[in-house]
Amino acid sequence: MSKTGKEIKITSFKNYNVVIGSTNNKNCKANYINISAWADPQIDDEVSYNRVIRDINKKIKQSLFNLLTTHDYEDFSEDKTIVDLDIRESGIRYGKRSFINCEITLFLNSEIQVNSEYMKLMLDKIIDNLINSILEQNKSFKFYKKKK
């Protein structure tokens, strides 16, 4: 079976690996954003990273909902999104970077190809908002593209 989706690597983010794509380019009903990085804990004290991770996840979901309910993003379904934030809380220690991966699936109200300039611009705005307003503002972690 042949692969029918498209995937585009976005290189404009210094400390993050970002990929956008669609699961089916012929019948495009959903696009995804994948943001990954290495999280370096910034606090040496005892921290409940479970709480920190839950807060990041909640902020991503809330920010995404707020964006998608504006008229600029009416091509996306605001009530059909999937946010999967993955970071292993048990292995987080000061001085050791941990891998973080956030995959966001956005369902579309109309078929728009992920490689169209319009869709690239929309997804880039969403990514920029999530990285700059949530991840970069987080005081518990500093993010890097590579482990070392």
C-alpha positions in Angstrom: 0.0 0.0 0.0 1.4 3.4 -0.9 1.7 6.3 1.4 -0.9 9.0 0.6 0.0 11.8 3.0 2.3 14.7 2.7 4.8 15.8 5.3 6.7 19.1 5.4 9.6 19.9 7.7 9.5 23.5 9.1 13.0 24.8 9.8 12.2 28.3 11.1 12.2 27.4 14.8 15.6 27.4 16.3 15.1 25.2 19.3 12.3 22.9 18.0 11.9 20.2 15.4 8.6 20.9 13.7 6.8 18.9 11.0 3.4 19.5 9.5 1.5 17.0 7.4 -1.7 15.4 6.3 -2.7 11.8 6.6 -4.3 11.7 3.1 -3.3 14.3 0.5 -6.0 13.2 -2.0 -8.9 13.5 0.5 -7.6 15.9 3.1 -9.8 15.9 6.2 -7.1 16.4 8.9 -3.7 18.0 9.2 -1.2 17.4 12.0 1.5 19.4 13.7 4.4 17.6 15.4 6.6 19.7 17.7 9.5 17.9 19.4 12.5 19.1 21.4 14.7 18.2 24.4 13.5 19.8 27.7 16.2 20.8 30.1 14.8 21.3 33.7 15.7 24.8 35.0 14.9 24.3 38.7 17.1 22.3 41.1 14.5 22.0 43.8 11.9 19.3 44.3 9.3 20.0 41.6 6.1 18.1 40.8 6.8 17.6 37.1 3.5 15.8 36.8 1.8 19.1 37.6 4.1 21.1 35.2 3.4 18.7 32.3 -0.3 18.8 33.0 -0.2 22.6 33.0 1.7 22.7 29.7 -0.8 20.3 28.2 -3.8 22.3 29.4 -2.3 25.6 28.1 -1.7 24.1 24.7 -5.3 22.8 24.5 -6.7 26.1 25.7 -4.6 28.2 23.4 -5.5 26.0 20.5 -9.2 26.3 21.3 -8.9 30.1 21.6 -7.2 30.4 18.3 -9.6 28.1 16.4 -12.7 29.9 17.7 -11.5 33.2 16.0 -12.8 33.9 12.5 -9.3 33.6 11.0 -9.3 29.9 11.5 -12.9 28.9 10.4 -11.4 26.2 8.1 -10.6 24.2 11.2 -13.1 22.4 13.4 -12.7 23.9 16.9 -14.4 21.0 18.6 -12.5 18.3 16.8 -8.8 18.5 17.8 -6.5 16.0 19.3 -3.5 17.1 21.5 -1.0 14.4 22.5 1.8 15.7 24.7 4.4 13.1 25.5 7.2 13.6 28.0 8.2 10.9 30.6 7.8 12.5 34.0 9.6 9.8 35.8 13.0 10.4 34.1 13.1 14.2 34.6 16.0 15.4 36.7 17.9 18.6 36.9 20.9 18.6 34.6 19.5 15.9 32.3 17.5 16.6 29.2 14.3 14.7 28.5 12.6 14.3 25.1 9.2 16.0 24.6 6.9 15.4 21.7 3.6 17.2 21.0 1.4 16.0 18.2 -1.7 18.0 17.4 -4.3 16.8 14.9 -6.6 19.5 13.4 -9.7 18.4 11.6 -10.8 20.5 8.6 -14.2 21.8 7.7 -13.2 21.9 4.1 -10.6 20.1 2.1 -7.4 22.2 1.9 -4.0 20.6 1.0 -1.3 20.9 3.6 1.2 22.0 1.0 -0.9 25.0 -0.1 0.5 28.3 0.8 -2.7 29.2 2.7 -2.5 26.1 4.9 1.2 26.5 5.5 0.6 30.1 6.7 -2.3 29.0 9.0 -0.3 26.2 10.6 2.8 28.3 10.9 0.7 30.9 12.9 -0.6 28.2 15.2 2.9 26.7 15.8 4.4 30.2 16.4 1.7 31.0 18.9 2.1 27.7 20.8 5.9 27.9 20.9 6.2 31.5 21.8 3.3 31.9 24.2 3.5 28.5 26.0 6.8 26.6 25.6 9.1 29.6 25.6 7.3 31.2 28.5 7.6 28.1 30.7 10.0 28.7 33.6 10.5 25.0 34.4 12.1 24.0 31.1 14.4 25.4 28.5 14.1 23.6 25.1 16.7 22.5 22.7 16.7 20.9 19.2 19.3 18.3 20.2 20.1 16.3 23.3 23.5 17.8 23.8 
